[in-house]
Amino acid sequence: MVLAFLVLLAGLLVAFFTSVTTNTKASFLYAKNVQTEQLAQSAISIAMSQIKDATTQPSGTTWISQPGLIRTFNSSGSAVNSYRLYSSSTMKLGGSVDPESEVGVVQRKEWTSYTAHMVDLNRPAHDVRGNLIYPILDPRAADAPEQIQGFTFDVSNMGGQFLTQGSP
């Protein structure tokens, strides 16, 4: 009888410690998941804050946007501020900034080799018929009979990543 009681007690202890171990692992993974979500949300919040600050200027100030940057200008055309939409130690700069001239910024011809850091928002995809679909602007529009005013396209800036009709 005592032996049966000890076996039952040992079984309960093993079940308890297994439960505690499982709950500890689950809590750790949940905490890491929450931490990751907060980190992702903070990046989005910073970008949203920059966009709101740049686009809600007093009367007489206008803004223009480009990938990764919003610039504001006063009524005489002078640069007021530059708002970065990418990670930097200084997110808002007075006056104008040229992102390509900054130290540590990846130059246009190199960015395709940094797939973990950079994204091509206009990267084409193939439809069901194998045709290329560009989400923003088709670079082949530069050769169209009705030229888009102000649009030019330089294949050399693609870093050798230019897709042609029928290529994978």
N, C-alpha and C positions, 0 to 999 in steps of 0.2 A: 504494500500500500504506500509506504514511504517512497519507494523507488518510483512508482507511478506518479506520485505527487511531484518529485524532483524532475522527472522527465517533462511533465506538463509545465512546471515552472520554467525550466530551461527553454522549452518551446516558446513560451510567452515572452521571455527575455529576448530571444533571437528575433521574434516577430517585431517586438518593440524597437530594437536597435536597427532593424532593416527599415522600418517605417521612418524612424528619425533620419537615417542616412538618405533615404529617398526624398523626404521633405526638405532636407538641407540642400540637396542638389537642385531640386525644383525651385526653391527660393533663390538660390544663387543665379540660376539661369533666368528667372523672371527679373531679378534686379539688373542683370546685364542687358536684357531686352529693353527695359525701361530706360536705362542709361543710353543705349544706342538710339532709341526713339527721341529722347530729349536732345541729344547731340545733333541729330538730323534736323529736328524742328528748330534748333537755335540757328543753324545756317540759313534756313528758310526765313526765319524771323528777321535776321540781320539784313538779308537782301530786300525783304518787304519794307523794312524801315528805311533803307537807303532810297528805295523807289518812292516811298511816300514823301520823304524829306525833299527829294529832288523835284518832284512833280507838283508840290503844293507850295510854290514860291509866291512872294508878293506880286502885285500887279506890276507890269513892266519887265518882269523876268521871264524868260522862256527857256525851255529845255529841249535837248535832243538826246536820243539814245543810240547806242551802238552795242554790239555784243560785249558785255562786261563793264560798261561804263555809261553813266548819264552825265551830261555836261549842261550847266546852266549859263545863260548869257543875259546881260542887262540890255536895256533898250538901245544903247549905242553899239552893241555887238561885241563888247568886251567879255571875256570869260570871267564868270563869278566863282563857280565851284565845279569840281569834278567829283562825282560820287562813284566809287568803285563797287562793282557787284561781284567781286571775287575776293578771296582771302588776302588780306594785307594788314600790316600793322597800323596803317593810316587809311581809314576807309573814306574819308572826306578830305579833299585837298582844295585849298584856295587857288583860283585861277585854272589854267588848263594843264592837262597832263597827257603825255604820250606814253601809253602802256608798253609799247614795243621798245622804248628807250630805257626802261627800268632794268636794273640789275636783277638777274634771276628769273626774268620773264622768258618763257619759251618763245622763240621766234617762229614765225609762220611756217617755215619749211620744216621745222622740227616737231611740231605739235602732234602729228600723227603717230609718233613713236611713244607718246605719253598717254596711252589709252586709259590708264587708271586715274589720270588727272584731267584730261581734256575730253571733250565730246564734240563730235561733228553734228550739229543740229540739222544740217542739210544732207546728211548721209542718205543716199538713195537706197531704195528697196525695190525688189522685183515684184510685179503683180503676177496674177495667175497665168498671164500670157507671156511672161518673161520680159515685159517692158519695164524700163527704169522709171520709178516715181520719186521725184524730189519733194520733200515736205515743205520747203520754203520757196526756193527759186531754182528752176532748171537752168544750169549753166549753158545749155545748148540754145537758150533764148538769145544769146549774143550773136548767133548766126541767123536768127530769124529775119525774114524780109522786113517786118515792122519792128525795127530796133526799139528797145526800151531805153528811153532817154536817161543817160547817166549810168547805164549798166555796162560793165566790162567784166571779163573773166579771164584770169591768167592761170593756165593749167600748171605752171611751174610752182605756184604757191600751194598746190595740193600735196606736195611731198611725194609724188609718184602714186597717189591713191585715186587717180581719176578713173572712174568706171565708164566703159563704153557699152553700147547696146549689145546685149547677149553675154556680157562677161559676168562671172559669179560675184 
